[in-house]
Amino acid sequence: MLKYILKRLLWMIPVVLGVLVIVFTLSEITPGDPVDNIVGVDAAPELREAAREEYGLNKPVYVRFFNYVAGIVTRGDLGNSYSNGQPVINEISHRFPVTLKLTLSSVAVALLIALPLGVLSAVKQYSWMDNITMAAALFFVSIPQFWFALMLLLVFAVKLQVLPASGIDSILCWILPVAMIGIGNVGNLARVTRSSMLEIIRQDYIRTARAKGQRKSIVIFKHGLRNALMPVIANVGNTIGVSLGGAVVAESIFSIPGVGQYMLNAINARDWPCVQGGLVVLAVTFSVVMLLVDLLYTVIDPRLKTEFQAKGKFRMPGLKNRAPGKGGAA
């Protein structure tokens, strides 16, 4: 298991490097001069040249890229902001817990809604309840997040005035942004849960459990849902990634002081070290989340851990070829 974890951690290196290559390329082709934000548009040429020298902007892009990567590896340095000269890592360290809290809360809300809906839709397949659930899931998957956020603001903050429109001063401030991100992910998770449950409830061990007189709720939730969670958990990792992206929109619309708002303000100001630092942190976070999701497989299905220890490698067998374990048999 340790060998597998180390291998996955090493794979994070090319992921982060790829993100940085894209950001550095975009910063080069994007119109605008960062020096305008540092010393002002009307600054004297000597002052502008001094600023370029101080921040290394007079060097080729590949030299700046190498120096930036070397600073991250050797000192954990994400550079200094062009706007105020402060270390980017300090600002991100204050804002990242807010973004992480918003992301995890929205995923938790999505799971609390999607799992029961997916199970109910599978059990009541082709019924009116199934049709309504899947229609609602398709609707929430299709609507743009920024439009949904504006509608939530219009209804609950402007018209009804029951929820605050911005900030994180109280728990009420979190309801609208969490709902915006979480409900947008309900549709995808509900459809994955339904598809997985439909496959599981047709298995022989489910029919055996029913024939033995087990209560329907025990058969569905104890024997069926646990074995149906594998693809759902795999999808949760992607959902967290999508929610990190949704947090950028939510923080901008609801004025939440997170990494997303920080990056958007930096983009408008051509403050590229802030953008690069934010993307590095988000990329590393998503990679760590996917690693934890893979390790969670062994908790849900202990057979994977046994197989890994026996063969010295980690792989998830195909769902169609999986035989039910002790936790799923009647």
C-alpha positions as CSV (number, residue, x, y, z in Angstrom):
1,M,0.0,0.0,0.0
2,L,2.8,2.4,0.8
3,K,4.4,1.8,-2.6
4,Y,1.1,2.6,-4.3
5,I,0.7,5.9,-2.3
6,L,4.3,7.0,-3.1
7,K,3.6,6.2,-6.8
8,R,0.5,8.4,-6.8
9,L,2.3,11.2,-5.0
10,L,5.0,11.1,-7.7
11,W,2.3,11.4,-10.3
12,M,1.3,14.7,-8.8
13,I,4.5,16.2,-10.0
14,P,3.7,16.2,-13.7
15,V,0.1,17.3,-13.0
16,V,1.3,20.4,-11.2
17,L,4.0,21.1,-13.8
18,G,1.4,20.8,-16.5
19,V,-0.8,23.3,-14.8
20,L,2.1,25.7,-14.4
21,V,3.0,25.3,-18.1
22,I,-0.5,26.2,-19.1
23,V,-0.7,29.2,-16.7
24,F,2.7,30.6,-17.8
25,T,1.7,30.2,-21.5
26,L,-1.6,32.0,-21.0
27,S,0.1,34.8,-19.0
28,E,2.4,35.4,-21.9
29,I,-0.3,35.6,-24.6
30,T,-2.8,37.5,-22.5
31,P,-2.9,41.3,-23.4
32,G,-1.7,43.7,-20.7
33,D,1.5,44.4,-18.9
34,P,1.8,43.4,-15.2
35,V,4.1,46.4,-14.7
36,D,1.1,48.7,-15.2
37,N,-0.3,47.3,-12.0
38,I,3.0,47.5,-10.1
39,V,4.1,51.1,-10.8
40,G,1.1,52.5,-12.8
41,V,0.6,53.2,-16.4
42,D,2.1,56.7,-16.3
43,A,5.3,55.7,-14.5
44,A,8.7,56.8,-15.8
45,P,10.5,54.3,-18.1
46,E,13.3,54.0,-15.5
47,L,10.8,53.1,-12.8
48,R,9.1,50.5,-15.0
49,E,12.4,49.0,-15.9
50,A,13.4,48.8,-12.2
51,A,10.1,47.0,-11.5
52,R,10.8,44.5,-14.3
53,E,14.2,43.8,-12.8
54,E,12.9,43.4,-9.3
55,Y,10.2,40.9,-10.3
56,G,12.2,39.2,-13.0
57,L,9.8,40.2,-15.8
58,N,12.7,41.1,-18.0
59,K,13.8,37.5,-18.2
60,P,12.6,34.9,-20.7
61,V,9.5,32.9,-19.8
62,Y,11.4,29.6,-19.5
63,V,13.8,31.2,-17.0
64,R,11.0,32.6,-14.9
65,F,9.3,29.2,-15.1
66,F,12.4,27.4,-13.9
67,N,12.9,29.9,-11.1
68,Y,9.3,29.6,-10.0
69,V,9.4,25.8,-9.9
70,A,12.7,25.9,-8.0
71,G,11.2,28.2,-5.4
72,I,8.3,25.9,-4.8
73,V,10.5,22.8,-4.5
74,T,13.2,24.3,-2.3
75,R,11.4,26.9,-0.2
76,G,7.7,26.3,-0.7
77,D,7.6,29.8,-2.2
78,L,4.7,30.7,-4.5
79,G,6.1,34.1,-5.3
80,N,5.1,37.6,-4.3
81,S,2.0,39.5,-5.4
82,Y,2.6,42.3,-8.0
83,S,-0.1,44.4,-6.3
84,N,1.2,44.6,-2.7
85,G,4.5,42.7,-2.7
86,Q,3.3,40.2,-0.1
87,P,4.0,36.5,-0.3
88,V,1.2,34.7,-2.1
89,I,1.4,31.7,0.3
90,N,0.4,33.8,3.2
91,E,-2.8,35.1,1.5
92,I,-3.7,31.6,0.2
93,S,-3.1,30.0,3.6
94,H,-5.8,32.3,5.1
95,R,-8.3,31.8,2.3
96,F,-7.9,28.1,1.5
97,P,-9.8,26.9,4.6
98,V,-12.8,28.9,3.5
99,T,-12.7,27.4,0.0
100,L,-12.2,23.9,1.4
101,K,-15.1,24.3,3.8
102,L,-17.4,25.5,1.0
103,T,-16.4,22.6,-1.3
104,L,-16.7,19.8,1.3
105,S,-20.0,21.2,2.6
106,S,-21.5,21.4,-0.9
107,V,-20.4,17.8,-1.7
108,A,-21.9,16.6,1.6
109,V,-25.2,18.2,0.8
110,A,-25.1,16.7,-2.7
111,L,-24.6,13.2,-1.3
112,L,-27.3,13.6,1.3
113,I,-29.8,14.4,-1.4
114,A,-28.5,12.3,-4.3
115,L,-28.0,8.9,-2.5
116,P,-31.6,8.6,-1.3
117,L,-33.0,9.9,-4.6
118,G,-30.8,7.5,-6.6
119,V,-31.8,4.5,-4.5
120,L,-35.5,5.4,-4.6
121,S,-35.4,5.9,-8.3
122,A,-33.8,2.5,-8.8
123,V,-36.2,0.7,-6.5
124,K,-39.2,2.4,-8.2
125,Q,-37.8,2.0,-11.7
126,Y,-40.1,3.3,-14.5
127,S,-42.6,4.7,-12.0
128,W,-43.7,8.3,-11.9
129,M,-41.3,8.9,-9.0
130,D,-38.4,7.6,-11.1
131,N,-39.4,9.9,-14.0
132,I,-39.7,13.0,-11.8
133,T,-36.4,12.2,-10.0
134,M,-34.4,11.7,-13.2
135,A,-36.1,14.8,-14.9
136,A,-35.0,16.9,-11.9
137,A,-31.5,15.4,-12.0
138,L,-31.2,16.3,-15.7
139,F,-32.4,19.8,-15.0
140,F,-29.9,20.5,-12.2
141,V,-27.1,19.1,-14.3
142,S,-28.0,21.3,-17.2
143,I,-28.5,24.7,-15.6
144,P,-25.4,27.1,-15.5
145,Q,-24.1,27.6,-12.0
146,F,-23.8,31.4,-12.3
147,W,-27.4,31.7,-13.4
148,F,-28.6,29.4,-10.6
149,A,-26.6,31.5,-8.1
150,L,-28.2,34.7,-9.3
151,M,-31.7,33.2,-9.1
152,L,-31.0,32.1,-5.5
153,L,-29.9,35.6,-4.7
154,L,-32.9,37.2,-6.4
155,V,-35.4,34.9,-4.6
156,F,-34.0,34.4,-1.1
157,A,-31.9,37.5,-0.6
158,V,-33.8,40.2,-2.5
159,K,-37.4,39.2,-2.8
160,L,-37.9,37.1,0.4
161,Q,-35.0,38.7,2.4
162,V,-34.6,35.6,4.5
163,L,-30.9,34.9,3.7
164,P,-27.9,37.2,3.5
165,A,-26.5,37.9,0.0
166,S,-22.8,37.9,0.9
167,G,-20.2,37.2,3.5
168,I,-19.4,34.3,5.9
169,D,-20.3,36.0,9.2
170,S,-22.9,33.4,10.2
171,I,-24.1,30.0,9.2
172,L,-27.0,31.6,7.2
173,C,-24.4,33.1,4.9
174,W,-23.3,29.6,3.8
175,I,-26.7,28.4,2.8
176,L,-26.9,30.0,-0.7
177,P,-23.4,29.2,-1.9
178,V,-23.5,25.7,-0.6
179,A,-26.9,25.2,-2.2
180,M,-25.6,26.6,-5.5
181,I,-22.7,24.2,-5.7
182,G,-24.3,21.2,-4.0
183,I,-27.6,21.1,-5.9
184,G,-25.7,21.4,-9.1
185,N,-23.9,18.1,-8.3
186,V,-27.0,16.3,-7.2
187,G,-28.1,15.3,-10.7
188,N,-24.9,13.5,-11.7
189,L,-24.5,11.7,-8.3
190,A,-28.2,10.6,-8.3
191,R,-27.9,9.1,-11.8
192,V,-24.7,7.2,-11.0
193,T,-26.4,5.9,-7.8
194,R,-29.5,4.8,-9.7
195,S,-27.4,3.0,-12.4
196,S,-25.3,1.2,-9.9
197,M,-28.2,0.2,-7.7
198,L,-30.1,-1.2,-10.7
199,E,-27.2,-3.5,-11.5
200,I,-26.8,-4.6,-7.9
201,I,-30.5,-5.3,-7.0
202,R,-30.6,-7.8,-9.9
203,Q,-27.8,-9.9,-8.5
204,D,-28.5,-13.4,-7.1
205,Y,-27.5,-12.6,-3.5
206,I,-30.1,-9.8,-3.4
207,R,-32.8,-12.3,-4.5
208,T,-31.5,-14.8,-1.9
209,A,-31.7,-12.2,0.9
210,R,-35.3,-11.4,-0.1
211,A,-36.2,-15.1,-0.2
212,K,-34.9,-15.5,3.3
213,G,-37.4,-13.0,4.5
214,Q,-35.1,-10.1,5.1
215,R,-36.9,-6.7,5.4
216,K,-36.8,-4.7,2.2
217,S,-35.0,-1.8,3.8
218,I,-32.2,-4.1,5.1
219,V,-31.8,-5.7,1.7
220,I,-31.6,-2.4,-0.1
221,F,-29.5,-0.4,2.2
222,K,-27.3,-3.0,4.0
223,H,-26.7,-5.5,1.2
224,G,-27.4,-3.5,-1.9
225,L,-26.2,0.1,-1.3
226,R,-22.8,-0.9,0.1
227,N,-21.9,-2.8,-3.0
228,A,-23.3,0.0,-5.2
229,L,-21.1,2.7,-3.6
230,M,-18.0,1.9,-5.6
231,P,-18.9,3.9,-8.7
232,V,-20.5,6.6,-6.5
233,I,-17.3,7.1,-4.5
234,A,-15.3,7.2,-7.8
235,N,-17.6,9.9,-8.9
236,V,-17.3,11.8,-5.6
237,G,-13.7,12.5,-6.4
238,N,-14.6,14.2,-9.7
239,T,-17.4,16.0,-7.9
240,I,-15.0,17.5,-5.5
241,G,-13.0,18.8,-8.4
242,V,-16.1,20.3,-10.0
243,S,-17.0,21.8,-6.7
244,L,-13.6,23.5,-6.4
245,G,-14.3,25.1,-9.8
246,G,-17.8,26.0,-8.7
247,A,-16.3,27.6,-5.5
248,V,-14.6,30.1,-7.8
249,V,-18.0,31.2,-9.2
250,A,-19.7,31.1,-5.8
251,E,-17.0,33.1,-4.0
252,S,-17.2,35.8,-6.7
253,I,-21.0,36.1,-6.7
254,F,-21.5,35.8,-2.9
255,S,-18.4,37.8,-1.9
256,I,-16.7,35.0,-0.1
257,P,-13.0,35.6,0.8
258,G,-11.7,32.3,-0.6
259,V,-9.0,31.2,-3.1
260,G,-11.5,31.6,-6.0
261,Q,-12.2,35.2,-5.3
262,Y,-8.5,35.8,-4.8
263,M,-7.7,34.3,-8.2
264,L,-10.4,36.2,-10.0
265,N,-9.2,39.5,-8.6
266,A,-5.7,38.6,-9.5
267,I,-6.7,37.8,-13.1
268,N,-8.3,41.2,-13.5
269,A,-5.2,42.9,-12.1
270,R,-2.8,40.7,-14.2
271,D,-1.3,39.6,-10.9
272,W,0.0,36.3,-12.2
273,P,1.9,35.0,-9.1
274,C,-1.5,35.0,-7.3
275,V,-3.1,33.1,-10.1
276,Q,-0.3,30.6,-10.4
277,G,-0.2,30.0,-6.6
278,G,-4.0,29.5,-6.4
279,L,-4.0,27.0,-9.3
280,V,-1.0,25.1,-7.8
281,V,-2.9,24.8,-4.5
282,L,-6.1,23.7,-6.2
283,A,-4.3,21.2,-8.4
284,V,-2.5,19.6,-5.4
285,T,-5.8,19.5,-3.4
286,F,-7.6,17.7,-6.2
287,S,-4.7,15.2,-6.6
288,V,-4.7,14.4,-2.9
289,V,-8.5,14.0,-2.9
290,M,-8.3,11.5,-5.8
291,L,-5.7,9.6,-3.8
292,L,-7.9,9.5,-0.7
293,V,-10.8,8.3,-2.9
294,D,-8.7,5.4,-4.2
295,L,-7.7,4.5,-0.7
296,L,-11.4,4.7,0.4
297,Y,-12.1,1.8,-2.0
298,T,-10.4,-0.6,0.5
299,V,-12.7,0.6,3.3
300,I,-15.9,0.0,1.3
301,D,-14.7,-3.2,-0.3
302,P,-12.1,-5.0,1.9
303,R,-11.5,-7.5,-0.9
304,L,-9.5,-4.9,-2.7
305,K,-7.1,-4.5,0.2
306,T,-6.7,-8.3,0.4
307,E,-6.0,-8.5,-3.3
308,F,-3.6,-5.7,-3.1
309,Q,-1.6,-7.3,-0.3
310,A,-1.6,-10.7,-2.1
311,K,-0.5,-9.5,-5.5
312,G,1.5,-6.4,-4.5
313,K,-0.5,-4.0,-6.6
314,F,-3.8,-2.0,-6.4
315,R,-6.5,-2.4,-8.9
316,M,-10.3,-2.2,-8.8
317,P,-11.9,-5.2,-10.6
318,G,-14.7,-4.5,-13.0
319,L,-18.1,-4.1,-11.5
320,K,-19.7,-6.8,-13.7
321,N,-17.2,-9.4,-12.6
322,R,-17.3,-8.7,-8.9
323,A,-18.7,-11.4,-6.7
324,P,-20.5,-10.3,-3.6
325,G,-18.4,-10.3,-0.4
326,K,-19.4,-11.2,3.1
327,G,-20.7,-7.7,3.7
328,G,-23.1,-7.9,0.7
329,A,-24.3,-11.5,1.0
330,A,-27.3,-12.5,2.9
